[in-house]
Amino acid sequence: MKRPWSDTFRVAISGILHAFRTERNMRVHGAVTILVIAMGIGFGISVSDWLWIGLAITLVFTAELLNTAVEAAVDLSMPSKHPIAKIAKDTAAGAVFVTAVFAVIVGAVIFFYPVVNLFW
């Protein structure tokens, strides 16, 4: 039996909320997202800049959600420490790191001149 669309959205939102409640880094990403959106509005960035910012935000949140899922699945299947479980968790965390570095580079490129112009 197929699920109604409302169930699909409900479980997805439940997963996102779970990550915000349980993962400190997800809350940090959320706070930085609010700051970046405020800066974008304040500096009046272009539509193309908004697209880059949106891509960076989406990638970071997606990577963090996948990292949370990998950690939960590994913890369920391997409650005790195991070298292969560590590799899975570390690799998933590495994916978050890579996307976060990309997001920082995007932010630096977009906001460098507007921030410099505030002081000169």
Biopython code that builds the backbone (N, CA, C, O; Angstrom):
import numpy as np
from Bio.PDB.StructureBuilder import StructureBuilder

atoms = [
    (1, "MET", "N", (0.839, -1.184, 0.000)),
    (1, "MET", "CA", (0.000, 0.000, 0.000)),
    (1, "MET", "C", (0.882, 1.245, 0.000)),
    (1, "MET", "O", (1.822, 1.357, 0.787)),
    (2, "LYS", "N", (0.567, 2.162, -0.884)),
    (2, "LYS", "CA", (1.353, 3.393, -0.989)),
    (2, "LYS", "C", (0.970, 4.361, 0.113)),
    (2, "LYS", "O", (-0.180, 4.437, 0.544)),
    (3, "ARG", "N", (1.979, 5.099, 0.550)),
    (3, "ARG", "CA", (1.743, 6.150, 1.540)),
    (3, "ARG", "C", (1.172, 7.386, 0.864)),
    (3, "ARG", "O", (1.512, 7.680, -0.281)),
    (4, "PRO", "N", (0.309, 8.111, 1.560)),
    (4, "PRO", "CA", (-0.130, 9.405, 1.010)),
    (4, "PRO", "C", (1.038, 10.394, 1.029)),
    (4, "PRO", "O", (1.968, 10.260, 1.825)),
    (5, "TRP", "N", (0.973, 11.381, 0.147)),
    (5, "TRP", "CA", (2.030, 12.384, 0.066)),
    (5, "TRP", "C", (2.265, 13.058, 1.417)),
    (5, "TRP", "O", (3.403, 13.361, 1.777)),
    (6, "SER", "N", (1.198, 13.288, 2.150)),
    (6, "SER", "CA", (1.349, 13.971, 3.432)),
    (6, "SER", "C", (2.238, 13.168, 4.383)),
    (6, "SER", "O", (3.002, 13.752, 5.151)),
    (7, "ASP", "N", (2.146, 11.838, 4.340)),
    (7, "ASP", "CA", (3.021, 11.006, 5.173)),
    (7, "ASP", "C", (4.479, 11.153, 4.752)),
    (7, "ASP", "O", (5.372, 11.203, 5.597)),
    (8, "THR", "N", (4.715, 11.220, 3.462)),
    (8, "THR", "CA", (6.072, 11.370, 2.941)),
    (8, "THR", "C", (6.704, 12.658, 3.468)),
    (8, "THR", "O", (7.842, 12.655, 3.939)),
    (9, "PHE", "N", (5.958, 13.750, 3.383)),
    (9, "PHE", "CA", (6.480, 15.022, 3.873)),
    (9, "PHE", "C", (6.626, 15.009, 5.389)),
    (9, "PHE", "O", (7.592, 15.553, 5.926)),
    (10, "ARG", "N", (5.690, 14.402, 6.068)),
    (10, "ARG", "CA", (5.715, 14.362, 7.534)),
    (10, "ARG", "C", (6.964, 13.643, 8.044)),
    (10, "ARG", "O", (7.624, 14.129, 8.963)),
    (11, "VAL", "N", (7.293, 12.488, 7.456)),
    (11, "VAL", "CA", (8.469, 11.754, 7.931)),
    (11, "VAL", "C", (9.757, 12.488, 7.574)),
    (11, "VAL", "O", (10.726, 12.439, 8.332)),
    (12, "ALA", "N", (9.778, 13.159, 6.441)),
    (12, "ALA", "CA", (10.959, 13.934, 6.061)),
    (12, "ALA", "C", (11.177, 15.094, 7.040)),
    (12, "ALA", "O", (12.294, 15.322, 7.506)),
    (13, "ILE", "N", (10.122, 15.806, 7.339)),
    (13, "ILE", "CA", (10.223, 16.925, 8.285)),
    (13, "ILE", "C", (10.591, 16.408, 9.668)),
    (13, "ILE", "O", (11.351, 17.053, 10.390)),
    (14, "SER", "N", (10.063, 15.260, 10.040)),
    (14, "SER", "CA", (10.410, 14.649, 11.324)),
    (14, "SER", "C", (11.911, 14.369, 11.401)),
    (14, "SER", "O", (12.537, 14.607, 12.433)),
    (15, "GLY", "N", (12.479, 13.869, 10.319)),
    (15, "GLY", "CA", (13.913, 13.605, 10.286)),
    (15, "GLY", "C", (14.735, 14.869, 10.400)),
    (15, "GLY", "O", (15.743, 14.897, 11.106)),
    (16, "ILE", "N", (14.314, 15.910, 9.714)),
    (16, "ILE", "CA", (15.026, 17.195, 9.789)),
    (16, "ILE", "C", (14.952, 17.750, 11.209)),
    (16, "ILE", "O", (15.961, 18.199, 11.754)),
    (17, "LEU", "N", (13.776, 17.723, 11.802)),
    (17, "LEU", "CA", (13.620, 18.226, 13.176)),
    (17, "LEU", "C", (14.439, 17.398, 14.168)),
    (17, "LEU", "O", (15.023, 17.943, 15.105)),
    (18, "HIS", "N", (14.478, 16.088, 13.960)),
    (18, "HIS", "CA", (15.293, 15.226, 14.825)),
    (18, "HIS", "C", (16.756, 15.653, 14.762)),
    (18, "HIS", "O", (17.427, 15.747, 15.790)),
    (19, "ALA", "N", (17.239, 15.910, 13.561)),
    (19, "ALA", "CA", (18.640, 16.321, 13.410)),
    (19, "ALA", "C", (18.889, 17.648, 14.121)),
    (19, "ALA", "O", (19.920, 17.810, 14.774)),
    (20, "PHE", "N", (17.969, 18.594, 14.008)),
    (20, "PHE", "CA", (18.140, 19.876, 14.702)),
    (20, "PHE", "C", (18.116, 19.697, 16.220)),
    (20, "PHE", "O", (18.861, 20.366, 16.936)),
    (21, "ARG", "N", (17.265, 18.800, 16.708)),
    (21, "ARG", "CA", (17.171, 18.586, 18.158)),
    (21, "ARG", "C", (18.387, 17.859, 18.725)),
    (21, "ARG", "O", (18.796, 18.123, 19.856)),
    (22, "THR", "N", (18.959, 16.954, 17.956)),
    (22, "THR", "CA", (19.979, 16.064, 18.510)),
    (22, "THR", "C", (21.405, 16.363, 18.056)),
    (22, "THR", "O", (22.354, 15.912, 18.696)),
    (23, "GLU", "N", (21.573, 17.096, 16.994)),
    (23, "GLU", "CA", (22.911, 17.327, 16.447)),
    (23, "GLU", "C", (23.319, 18.796, 16.608)),
    (23, "GLU", "O", (22.732, 19.693, 16.003)),
    (24, "ARG", "N", (24.325, 19.009, 17.429)),
    (24, "ARG", "CA", (24.830, 20.369, 17.675)),
    (24, "ARG", "C", (25.256, 21.042, 16.371)),
    (24, "ARG", "O", (24.953, 22.215, 16.149)),
    (25, "ASN", "N", (25.956, 20.305, 15.508)),
    (25, "ASN", "CA", (26.428, 20.903, 14.260)),
    (25, "ASN", "C", (25.286, 21.335, 13.355)),
    (25, "ASN", "O", (25.418, 22.308, 12.613)),
    (26, "MET", "N", (24.170, 20.626, 13.407)),
    (26, "MET", "CA", (23.010, 21.022, 12.609)),
    (26, "MET", "C", (22.492, 22.376, 13.093)),
    (26, "MET", "O", (22.115, 23.228, 12.289)),
    (27, "ARG", "N", (22.479, 22.564, 14.403)),
    (27, "ARG", "CA", (22.042, 23.862, 14.950)),
    (27, "ARG", "C", (23.038, 24.965, 14.581)),
    (27, "ARG", "O", (22.635, 26.095, 14.303)),
    (28, "VAL", "N", (24.321, 24.648, 14.575)),
    (28, "VAL", "CA", (25.334, 25.631, 14.160)),
    (28, "VAL", "C", (25.103, 26.005, 12.696)),
    (28, "VAL", "O", (25.111, 27.185, 12.346)),
    (29, "HIS", "N", (24.898, 25.005, 11.847)),
    (29, "HIS", "CA", (24.626, 25.288, 10.431)),
    (29, "HIS", "C", (23.369, 26.151, 10.282)),
    (29, "HIS", "O", (23.329, 27.051, 9.443)),
    (30, "GLY", "N", (22.360, 25.881, 11.084)),
    (30, "GLY", "CA", (21.137, 26.680, 11.041)),
    (30, "GLY", "C", (21.385, 28.125, 11.431)),
    (30, "GLY", "O", (20.881, 29.044, 10.785)),
    (31, "ALA", "N", (22.161, 28.328, 12.486)),
    (31, "ALA", "CA", (22.470, 29.693, 12.927)),
    (31, "ALA", "C", (23.287, 30.440, 11.869)),
    (31, "ALA", "O", (23.026, 31.610, 11.591)),
    (32, "VAL", "N", (24.264, 29.768, 11.287)),
    (32, "VAL", "CA", (25.069, 30.399, 10.236)),
    (32, "VAL", "C", (24.207, 30.709, 9.019)),
    (32, "VAL", "O", (24.393, 31.738, 8.370)),
    (33, "THR", "N", (23.272, 29.829, 8.709)),
    (33, "THR", "CA", (22.355, 30.071, 7.586)),
    (33, "THR", "C", (21.548, 31.342, 7.810)),
    (33, "THR", "O", (21.396, 32.151, 6.894)),
    (34, "ILE", "N", (21.036, 31.520, 9.009)),
    (34, "ILE", "CA", (20.265, 32.732, 9.323)),
    (34, "ILE", "C", (21.140, 33.968, 9.166)),
    (34, "ILE", "O", (20.700, 34.971, 8.603)),
    (35, "LEU", "N", (22.378, 33.905, 9.661)),
    (35, "LEU", "CA", (23.321, 35.024, 9.529)),
    (35, "LEU", "C", (23.598, 35.340, 8.063)),
    (35, "LEU", "O", (23.577, 36.503, 7.660)),
    (36, "VAL", "N", (23.859, 34.306, 7.266)),
    (36, "VAL", "CA", (24.175, 34.506, 5.849)),
    (36, "VAL", "C", (22.973, 35.080, 5.107)),
    (36, "VAL", "O", (23.138, 35.963, 4.265)),
    (37, "ILE", "N", (21.785, 34.604, 5.398)),
    (37, "ILE", "CA", (20.588, 35.152, 4.751)),
    (37, "ILE", "C", (20.405, 36.623, 5.133)),
    (37, "ILE", "O", (20.071, 37.450, 4.285)),
    (38, "ALA", "N", (20.623, 36.940, 6.395)),
    (38, "ALA", "CA", (20.523, 38.340, 6.833)),
    (38, "ALA", "C", (21.560, 39.208, 6.114)),
    (38, "ALA", "O", (21.257, 40.320, 5.683)),
    (39, "MET", "N", (22.786, 38.686, 5.989)),
    (39, "MET", "CA", (23.821, 39.440, 5.273)),
    (39, "MET", "C", (23.448, 39.623, 3.805)),
    (39, "MET", "O", (23.640, 40.699, 3.238)),
    (40, "GLY", "N", (22.914, 38.565, 3.192)),
    (40, "GLY", "CA", (22.516, 38.664, 1.788)),
    (40, "GLY", "C", (21.441, 39.709, 1.572)),
    (40, "GLY", "O", (21.485, 40.475, 0.609)),
    (41, "ILE", "N", (20.475, 39.733, 2.481)),
    (41, "ILE", "CA", (19.422, 40.749, 2.398)),
    (41, "ILE", "C", (20.013, 42.134, 2.637)),
    (41, "ILE", "O", (19.721, 43.081, 1.906)),
    (42, "GLY", "N", (20.842, 42.240, 3.665)),
    (42, "GLY", "CA", (21.440, 43.535, 4.010)),
    (42, "GLY", "C", (22.319, 44.105, 2.914)),
    (42, "GLY", "O", (22.300, 45.310, 2.663)),
    (43, "PHE", "N", (23.091, 43.246, 2.259)),
    (43, "PHE", "CA", (23.979, 43.711, 1.196)),
    (43, "PHE", "C", (23.296, 43.742, -0.164)),
    (43, "PHE", "O", (23.871, 44.242, -1.130)),
    (44, "GLY", "N", (22.087, 43.218, -0.254)),
    (44, "GLY", "CA", (21.361, 43.224, -1.529)),
    (44, "GLY", "C", (22.084, 42.441, -2.612)),
    (44, "GLY", "O", (22.259, 42.938, -3.725)),
    (45, "ILE", "N", (22.503, 41.228, -2.300)),
    (45, "ILE", "CA", (23.261, 40.438, -3.275)),
    (45, "ILE", "C", (22.390, 40.081, -4.485)),
    (45, "ILE", "O", (21.161, 40.119, -4.419)),
    (46, "SER", "N", (23.045, 39.741, -5.565)),
    (46, "SER", "CA", (22.354, 39.460, -6.823)),
    (46, "SER", "C", (21.642, 38.111, -6.786)),
    (46, "SER", "O", (21.858, 37.292, -5.892)),
    (47, "VAL", "N", (20.789, 37.908, -7.781)),
    (47, "VAL", "CA", (20.066, 36.640, -7.894)),
    (47, "VAL", "C", (21.042, 35.487, -8.070)),
    (47, "VAL", "O", (20.865, 34.430, -7.465)),
    (48, "SER", "N", (22.067, 35.676, -8.887)),
    (48, "SER", "CA", (23.029, 34.590, -9.090)),
    (48, "SER", "C", (23.789, 34.293, -7.794)),
    (48, "SER", "O", (24.095, 33.134, -7.511)),
    (49, "ASP", "N", (24.095, 35.324, -7.010)),
    (49, "ASP", "CA", (24.730, 35.088, -5.714)),
    (49, "ASP", "C", (23.807, 34.317, -4.778)),
    (49, "ASP", "O", (24.259, 33.445, -4.036)),
    (50, "TRP", "N", (22.503, 34.637, -4.811)),
    (50, "TRP", "CA", (21.532, 33.897, -3.994)),
    (50, "TRP", "C", (21.496, 32.428, -4.392)),
    (50, "TRP", "O", (21.351, 31.553, -3.539)),
    (51, "LEU", "N", (21.626, 32.158, -5.684)),
    (51, "LEU", "CA", (21.630, 30.769, -6.132)),
    (51, "LEU", "C", (22.844, 30.019, -5.579)),
    (51, "LEU", "O", (22.723, 28.873, -5.145)),
    (52, "TRP", "N", (24.002, 30.659, -5.596)),
    (52, "TRP", "CA", (25.210, 30.029, -5.031)),
    (52, "TRP", "C", (25.061, 29.823, -3.524)),
    (52, "TRP", "O", (25.422, 28.772, -2.995)),
    (53, "ILE", "N", (24.529, 30.829, -2.845)),
    (53, "ILE", "CA", (24.315, 30.709, -1.392)),
    (53, "ILE", "C", (23.317, 29.581, -1.124)),
    (53, "ILE", "O", (23.525, 28.764, -0.228)),
    (54, "GLY", "N", (22.243, 29.540, -1.896)),
    (54, "GLY", "CA", (21.247, 28.477, -1.726)),
    (54, "GLY", "C", (21.828, 27.100, -1.970)),
    (54, "GLY", "O", (21.518, 26.156, -1.242)),
    (55, "LEU", "N", (22.666, 26.973, -2.986)),
    (55, "LEU", "CA", (23.318, 25.694, -3.252)),
    (55, "LEU", "C", (24.213, 25.287, -2.091)),
    (55, "LEU", "O", (24.180, 24.137, -1.654)),
    (56, "ALA", "N", (25.004, 26.216, -1.595)),
    (56, "ALA", "CA", (25.910, 25.913, -0.489)),
    (56, "ALA", "C", (25.135, 25.497, 0.759)),
    (56, "ALA", "O", (25.498, 24.521, 1.417)),
    (57, "ILE", "N", (24.085, 26.220, 1.083)),
    (57, "ILE", "CA", (23.264, 25.896, 2.255)),
    (57, "ILE", "C", (22.637, 24.513, 2.084)),
    (57, "ILE", "O", (22.660, 23.697, 3.005)),
    (58, "THR", "N", (22.085, 24.258, 0.914)),
    (58, "THR", "CA", (21.442, 22.971, 0.652)),
    (58, "THR", "C", (22.431, 21.822, 0.769)),
    (58, "THR", "O", (22.115, 20.790, 1.362)),
    (59, "LEU", "N", (23.613, 21.989, 0.215)),
    (59, "LEU", "CA", (24.618, 20.933, 0.286)),
    (59, "LEU", "C", (25.040, 20.649, 1.726)),
    (59, "LEU", "O", (25.178, 19.489, 2.116)),
    (60, "VAL", "N", (25.245, 21.699, 2.512)),
    (60, "VAL", "CA", (25.674, 21.499, 3.899)),
    (60, "VAL", "C", (24.579, 20.794, 4.701)),
    (60, "VAL", "O", (24.865, 19.843, 5.430)),
    (61, "PHE", "N", (23.339, 21.245, 4.577)),
    (61, "PHE", "CA", (22.250, 20.588, 5.306)),
    (61, "PHE", "C", (22.073, 19.140, 4.850)),
    (61, "PHE", "O", (21.856, 18.252, 5.675)),
    (62, "THR", "N", (22.164, 18.903, 3.556)),
    (62, "THR", "CA", (22.031, 17.542, 3.041)),
    (62, "THR", "C", (23.143, 16.649, 3.582)),
    (62, "THR", "O", (22.885, 15.531, 4.027)),
    (63, "ALA", "N", (24.361, 17.137, 3.545)),
    (63, "ALA", "CA", (25.484, 16.344, 4.059)),
    (63, "ALA", "C", (25.317, 16.068, 5.550)),
    (63, "ALA", "O", (25.597, 14.961, 6.009)),
    (64, "GLU", "N", (24.867, 17.058, 6.303)),
    (64, "GLU", "CA", (24.681, 16.862, 7.746)),
    (64, "GLU", "C", (23.560, 15.855, 8.026)),
    (64, "GLU", "O", (23.681, 15.036, 8.936)),
    (65, "LEU", "N", (22.489, 15.910, 7.263)),
    (65, "LEU", "CA", (21.406, 14.941, 7.427)),
    (65, "LEU", "C", (21.881, 13.525, 7.083)),
    (65, "LEU", "O", (21.561, 12.574, 7.795)),
    (66, "LEU", "N", (22.634, 13.386, 6.004)),
    (66, "LEU", "CA", (23.166, 12.073, 5.642)),
    (66, "LEU", "C", (24.156, 11.575, 6.689)),
    (66, "LEU", "O", (24.175, 10.387, 7.010)),
    (67, "ASN", "N", (24.977, 12.473, 7.220)),
    (67, "ASN", "CA", (25.909, 12.100, 8.282)),
    (67, "ASN", "C", (25.156, 11.585, 9.503)),
    (67, "ASN", "O", (25.550, 10.584, 10.102)),
    (68, "THR", "N", (24.089, 12.256, 9.868)),
    (68, "THR", "CA", (23.271, 11.822, 11.005)),
    (68, "THR", "C", (22.685, 10.439, 10.738)),
    (68, "THR", "O", (22.664, 9.589, 11.628)),
    (69, "ALA", "N", (22.212, 10.213, 9.519)),
    (69, "ALA", "CA", (21.631, 8.910, 9.159)),
    (69, "ALA", "C", (22.695, 7.808, 9.209)),
    (69, "ALA", "O", (22.442, 6.721, 9.728)),
    (70, "VAL", "N", (23.871, 8.091, 8.675)),
    (70, "VAL", "CA", (24.948, 7.098, 8.701)),
    (70, "VAL", "C", (25.336, 6.770, 10.139)),
    (70, "VAL", "O", (25.502, 5.601, 10.488)),
    (71, "GLU", "N", (25.479, 7.791, 10.966)),
    (71, "GLU", "CA", (25.846, 7.551, 12.365)),
    (71, "GLU", "C", (24.796, 6.699, 13.076)),
    (71, "GLU", "O", (25.141, 5.787, 13.827)),
    (72, "ALA", "N", (23.524, 6.990, 12.843)),
    (72, "ALA", "CA", (22.460, 6.219, 13.486)),
    (72, "ALA", "C", (22.464, 4.771, 13.007)),
    (72, "ALA", "O", (22.319, 3.847, 13.807)),
    (73, "ALA", "N", (22.628, 4.577, 11.710)),
    (73, "ALA", "CA", (22.639, 3.218, 11.165)),
    (73, "ALA", "C", (23.853, 2.432, 11.677)),
    (73, "ALA", "O", (23.734, 1.251, 12.005)),
    (74, "VAL", "N", (24.993, 3.073, 11.743)),
    (74, "VAL", "CA", (26.198, 2.402, 12.241)),
    (74, "VAL", "C", (26.032, 2.064, 13.718)),
    (74, "VAL", "O", (26.372, 0.961, 14.148)),
    (75, "ASP", "N", (25.513, 3.008, 14.492)),
    (75, "ASP", "CA", (25.317, 2.744, 15.925)),
    (75, "ASP", "C", (24.333, 1.599, 16.154)),
    (75, "ASP", "O", (24.506, 0.802, 17.075)),
    (76, "LEU", "N", (23.305, 1.520, 15.318)),
    (76, "LEU", "CA", (22.327, 0.447, 15.450)),
    (76, "LEU", "C", (22.945, -0.909, 15.116)),
    (76, "LEU", "O", (22.717, -1.896, 15.816)),
    (77, "SER", "N", (23.726, -0.945, 14.043)),
    (77, "SER", "CA", (24.279, -2.224, 13.594)),
    (77, "SER", "C", (25.545, -2.624, 14.340)),
    (77, "SER", "O", (25.885, -3.806, 14.400)),
    (78, "MET", "N", (26.238, -1.654, 14.903)),
    (78, "MET", "CA", (27.507, -1.937, 15.573)),
    (78, "MET", "C", (27.607, -1.082, 16.838)),
    (78, "MET", "O", (28.301, -0.065, 16.835)),
    (79, "PRO", "N", (26.923, -1.475, 17.921)),
    (79, "PRO", "CA", (26.922, -0.670, 19.139)),
    (79, "PRO", "C", (28.307, -0.531, 19.787)),
    (79, "PRO", "O", (28.594, 0.480, 20.429)),
    (80, "SER", "N", (29.158, -1.540, 19.618)),
    (80, "SER", "CA", (30.508, -1.440, 20.184)),
    (80, "SER", "C", (31.448, -0.855, 19.127)),
    (80, "SER", "O", (31.137, -0.841, 17.936)),
    (81, "LYS", "N", (32.596, -0.376, 19.592)),
    (81, "LYS", "CA", (33.547, 0.232, 18.663)),
    (81, "LYS", "C", (34.106, -0.824, 17.716)),
    (81, "LYS", "O", (34.404, -1.954, 18.101)),
    (82, "HIS", "N", (34.233, -0.402, 16.463)),
    (82, "HIS", "CA", (34.785, -1.288, 15.440)),
    (82, "HIS", "C", (35.501, -0.403, 14.419)),
    (82, "HIS", "O", (34.993, 0.669, 14.091)),
    (83, "PRO", "N", (36.660, -0.815, 13.908)),
    (83, "PRO", "CA", (37.408, 0.031, 12.979)),
    (83, "PRO", "C", (36.639, 0.377, 11.699)),
    (83, "PRO", "O", (36.775, 1.483, 11.177)),
    (84, "ILE", "N", (35.844, -0.552, 11.199)),
    (84, "ILE", "CA", (35.083, -0.264, 9.978)),
    (84, "ILE", "C", (33.931, 0.700, 10.277)),
    (84, "ILE", "O", (33.599, 1.544, 9.445)),
    (85, "ALA", "N", (33.321, 0.579, 11.458)),
    (85, "ALA", "CA", (32.281, 1.534, 11.856)),
    (85, "ALA", "C", (32.878, 2.932, 11.959)),
    (85, "ALA", "O", (32.248, 3.914, 11.566)),
    (86, "LYS", "N", (34.088, 3.019, 12.485)),
    (86, "LYS", "CA", (34.775, 4.319, 12.587)),
    (86, "LYS", "C", (35.019, 4.915, 11.207)),
    (86, "LYS", "O", (34.852, 6.118, 11.008)),
    (87, "ILE", "N", (35.412, 4.080, 10.260)),
    (87, "ILE", "CA", (35.636, 4.565, 8.893)),
    (87, "ILE", "C", (34.343, 5.125, 8.310)),
    (87, "ILE", "O", (34.351, 6.192, 7.697)),
    (88, "ALA", "N", (33.232, 4.411, 8.495)),
    (88, "ALA", "CA", (31.945, 4.881, 7.973)),
    (88, "ALA", "C", (31.571, 6.231, 8.572)),
    (88, "ALA", "O", (31.170, 7.149, 7.856)),
    (89, "LYS", "N", (31.705, 6.346, 9.897)),
    (89, "LYS", "CA", (31.349, 7.602, 10.566)),
    (89, "LYS", "C", (32.295, 8.733, 10.169)),
    (89, "LYS", "O", (31.854, 9.851, 9.904)),
    (90, "ASP", "N", (33.589, 8.443, 10.127)),
    (90, "ASP", "CA", (34.568, 9.479, 9.781)),
    (90, "ASP", "C", (34.404, 9.947, 8.339)),
    (90, "ASP", "O", (34.556, 11.133, 8.046)),
    (91, "THR", "N", (34.099, 9.031, 7.454)),
    (91, "THR", "CA", (33.901, 9.393, 6.053)),
    (91, "THR", "C", (32.658, 10.265, 5.882)),
    (91, "THR", "O", (32.679, 11.241, 5.131)),
    (92, "ALA", "N", (31.588, 9.917, 6.572)),
    (92, "ALA", "CA", (30.375, 10.732, 6.516)),
    (92, "ALA", "C", (30.635, 12.124, 7.084)),
    (92, "ALA", "O", (30.160, 13.121, 6.540)),
    (93, "ALA", "N", (31.391, 12.186, 8.180)),
    (93, "ALA", "CA", (31.752, 13.490, 8.745)),
    (93, "ALA", "C", (32.634, 14.267, 7.774)),
    (93, "ALA", "O", (32.535, 15.491, 7.688)),
    (94, "GLY", "N", (33.488, 13.569, 7.047)),
    (94, "GLY", "CA", (34.327, 14.222, 6.039)),
    (94, "GLY", "C", (33.500, 14.855, 4.940)),
    (94, "GLY", "O", (33.854, 15.919, 4.431)),
    (95, "ALA", "N", (32.394, 14.210, 4.564)),
    (95, "ALA", "CA", (31.511, 14.784, 3.548)),
    (95, "ALA", "C", (30.922, 16.105, 4.025)),
    (95, "ALA", "O", (30.794, 17.051, 3.248)),
    (96, "VAL", "N", (30.566, 16.165, 5.301)),
    (96, "VAL", "CA", (30.060, 17.424, 5.861)),
    (96, "VAL", "C", (31.154, 18.489, 5.806)),
    (96, "VAL", "O", (30.901, 19.635, 5.434)),
    (97, "PHE", "N", (32.356, 18.100, 6.176)),
    (97, "PHE", "CA", (33.476, 19.043, 6.174)),
    (97, "PHE", "C", (33.728, 19.601, 4.773)),
    (97, "PHE", "O", (33.917, 20.806, 4.609)),
    (98, "VAL", "N", (33.730, 18.735, 3.772)),
    (98, "VAL", "CA", (33.967, 19.176, 2.395)),
    (98, "VAL", "C", (32.897, 20.176, 1.955)),
    (98, "VAL", "O", (33.218, 21.198, 1.349)),
    (99, "THR", "N", (31.640, 19.892, 2.253)),
    (99, "THR", "CA", (30.573, 20.814, 1.849)),
    (99, "THR", "C", (30.636, 22.116, 2.638)),
    (99, "THR", "O", (30.327, 23.182, 2.105)),
    (100, "ALA", "N", (31.034, 22.035, 3.906)),
    (100, "ALA", "CA", (31.153, 23.254, 4.711)),
    (100, "ALA", "C", (32.286, 24.140, 4.184)),
    (100, "ALA", "O", (32.151, 25.363, 4.156)),
    (101, "VAL", "N", (33.393, 23.534, 3.768)),
    (101, "VAL", "CA", (34.487, 24.315, 3.186)),
    (101, "VAL", "C", (34.016, 24.985, 1.903)),
    (101, "VAL", "O", (34.315, 26.157, 1.671)),
    (102, "PHE", "N", (33.282, 24.255, 1.069)),
    (102, "PHE", "CA", (32.712, 24.847, -0.142)),
    (102, "PHE", "C", (31.830, 26.038, 0.210)),
    (102, "PHE", "O", (31.907, 27.081, -0.439)),
    (103, "ALA", "N", (30.996, 25.890, 1.231)),
    (103, "ALA", "CA", (30.090, 26.967, 1.638)),
    (103, "ALA", "C", (30.872, 28.191, 2.110)),
    (103, "ALA", "O", (30.502, 29.324, 1.799)),
    (104, "VAL", "N", (31.937, 27.967, 2.850)),
    (104, "VAL", "CA", (32.768, 29.089, 3.315)),
    (104, "VAL", "C", (33.411, 29.807, 2.125)),
    (104, "VAL", "O", (33.467, 31.037, 2.097)),
    (105, "ILE", "N", (33.890, 29.047, 1.156)),
    (105, "ILE", "CA", (34.493, 29.664, -0.035)),
    (105, "ILE", "C", (33.450, 30.479, -0.792)),
    (105, "ILE", "O", (33.727, 31.605, -1.204)),
    (106, "VAL", "N", (32.258, 29.926, -0.978)),
    (106, "VAL", "CA", (31.183, 30.661, -1.653)),
    (106, "VAL", "C", (30.883, 31.952, -0.899)),
    (106, "VAL", "O", (30.783, 33.020, -1.504)),
    (107, "GLY", "N", (30.738, 31.853, 0.426)),
    (107, "GLY", "CA", (30.458, 33.047, 1.231)),
    (107, "GLY", "C", (31.568, 34.073, 1.144)),
    (107, "GLY", "O", (31.304, 35.272, 1.050)),
    (108, "ALA", "N", (32.806, 33.613, 1.174)),
    (108, "ALA", "CA", (33.945, 34.536, 1.097)),
    (108, "ALA", "C", (33.968, 35.271, -0.240)),
    (108, "ALA", "O", (34.216, 36.476, -0.284)),
    (109, "VAL", "N", (33.712, 34.555, -1.319)),
    (109, "VAL", "CA", (33.705, 35.179, -2.643)),
    (109, "VAL", "C", (32.564, 36.191, -2.751)),
    (109, "VAL", "O", (32.755, 37.290, -3.271)),
    (110, "ILE", "N", (31.398, 35.827, -2.267)),
    (110, "ILE", "CA", (30.222, 36.701, -2.416)),
    (110, "ILE", "C", (30.279, 37.910, -1.487)),
    (110, "ILE", "O", (29.911, 39.014, -1.886)),
    (111, "PHE", "N", (30.736, 37.711, -0.254)),
    (111, "PHE", "CA", (30.660, 38.787, 0.732)),
    (111, "PHE", "C", (31.964, 39.565, 0.927)),
    (111, "PHE", "O", (31.981, 40.542, 1.676)),
    (112, "PHE", "N", (33.049, 39.158, 0.276)),
    (112, "PHE", "CA", (34.332, 39.827, 0.494)),
    (112, "PHE", "C", (34.244, 41.323, 0.205)),
    (112, "PHE", "O", (34.505, 42.138, 1.090)),
    (113, "TYR", "N", (33.881, 41.692, -1.019)),
    (113, "TYR", "CA", (33.853, 43.115, -1.373)),
    (113, "TYR", "C", (32.787, 43.906, -0.629)),
    (113, "TYR", "O", (33.069, 45.027, -0.205)),
    (114, "PRO", "N", (31.580, 43.385, -0.449)),
    (114, "PRO", "CA", (30.613, 44.141, 0.347)),
    (114, "PRO", "C", (31.090, 44.416, 1.777)),
    (114, "PRO", "O", (30.855, 45.501, 2.309)),
    (115, "VAL", "N", (31.754, 43.445, 2.395)),
    (115, "VAL", "CA", (32.257, 43.660, 3.757)),
    (115, "VAL", "C", (33.431, 44.638, 3.741)),
    (115, "VAL", "O", (33.511, 45.517, 4.600)),
    (116, "VAL", "N", (34.332, 44.500, 2.786)),
    (116, "VAL", "CA", (35.476, 45.429, 2.680)),
    (116, "VAL", "C", (34.972, 46.842, 2.462)),
    (116, "VAL", "O", (35.495, 47.786, 3.052)),
    (117, "ASN", "N", (33.954, 46.998, 1.615)),
    (117, "ASN", "CA", (33.415, 48.332, 1.320)),
    (117, "ASN", "C", (32.758, 48.990, 2.540)),
    (117, "ASN", "O", (32.608, 50.211, 2.577)),
    (118, "LEU", "N", (32.372, 48.201, 3.521)),
    (118, "LEU", "CA", (31.834, 48.781, 4.763)),
    (118, "LEU", "C", (32.892, 49.577, 5.512)),
    (118, "LEU", "O", (32.580, 50.556, 6.190)),
    (119, "PHE", "N", (34.128, 49.155, 5.388)),
    (119, "PHE", "CA", (35.213, 49.766, 6.149)),
    (119, "PHE", "C", (36.024, 50.773, 5.363)),
    (119, "PHE", "O", (36.887, 51.443, 5.930)),
    (120, "TRP", "N", (35.760, 50.900, 4.032)),
    (120, "TRP", "CA", (36.485, 51.883, 3.220)),
    (120, "TRP", "C", (35.569, 52.752, 2.470)),
    (120, "TRP", "O", (36.016, 53.634, 1.738)),
]
sb = StructureBuilder()
sb.init_structure("model")
sb.init_model(0)
sb.init_chain("A")
sb.init_seg("    ")
for serial, (resi, resn, name, xyz) in enumerate(atoms, 1):
    if name == "N":
        sb.init_residue(resn, " ", resi, " ")
    sb.init_atom(name, np.array(xyz, "f"), 0.0, 1.0, " ", f" {name:<3s}", serial, name[0])
structure = sb.get_structure()
